[in-house]
Amino acid sequence: MKVTIEIDCTPEEARRFLGLPDLDKAHQAAMEAMVARMRDAVGEFDADSLLKSWMSGGAKSLEEMQKSFWAGFSGAGDAPKEDK
């Protein structure tokens, strides 16, 4: 035998019925703190210094990276076959 019960209520009504705590204020506080930290981090972001640390060799390093990518893409179809 199969019994199906359908309850039509809002999430707020279900939370209250089940006796679960209201976490809206805690959620809002956590979101505000996260937004504040993200705004602070964006203010300290310096793309120029980040790229310089990644590309310390300048154009030569970029050229080597491009060669590495092309070598990886051209060899992608040449996967080694397993012997069984």
Buried (B, 14 or more C-beta within 10 A) or exposed (E): EEEEEEEEEEEEEEBEEEEEEEEEEEEEEEEEEEEEEEEEEEEEEEEEEEEEEEEEEEEEEEEEEEEEEEEEEEEEEEEEEEEE
